[in-house]
Amino acid sequence: MDALLGMLAPDVVLHGDGGGKAQAIAKPATEPRRVAQLLVAGLRRVRKLGLTLRPAWVNGRPGAVMYDAEGRVASVVELDIADGVVQAIHSVVNPDKLGHLGPVSDVARLPER
C-alpha cells in the first residue's frame, strides 16, 4: 500500500463514469488512501471477473483498456500524471462511451429498472 500511495499526488482524484448504466463510484474519491483502497478493490474485481488489462494511450495519456474473456471492452482507465505522480484517474465503464472501441462487455452493466 505504501508503494501505491507514493505514486499518488496528495490531491489525487479518482473519477468513475458509469452513466447510470454500469457500476462505478458515485462521486469522485479525493483522499489518497481512499483512492488506493478503491484501486486495489477494483483490481481484485478485475481478476475475479477474468478481465484482461492492456496498457494503452487514452486521449494522449497513459492508461489501459480492460477486456472480458470474449475480447469485449469492459472499461477504459486514463491516468493524468505530473511531477512524477498520478494527479487524477478517470475510469469509464459507461457502455455508451465505449462502443466506438468495439463490442462492449456487459460485466459491469447494471440491471434494467
Secondary structure, DSSP 8 states (H G I E B T S, - for coil): -HHHHHTEEEEEEEEEE-TTTB---SS-B-SHHHHHHHHHHHHHHHHHHT-EEEEEEETTEEEEEEE-TTS-EEEEEEEEEETTEEEEEEEE--GGGTGGGSSB--TTB----
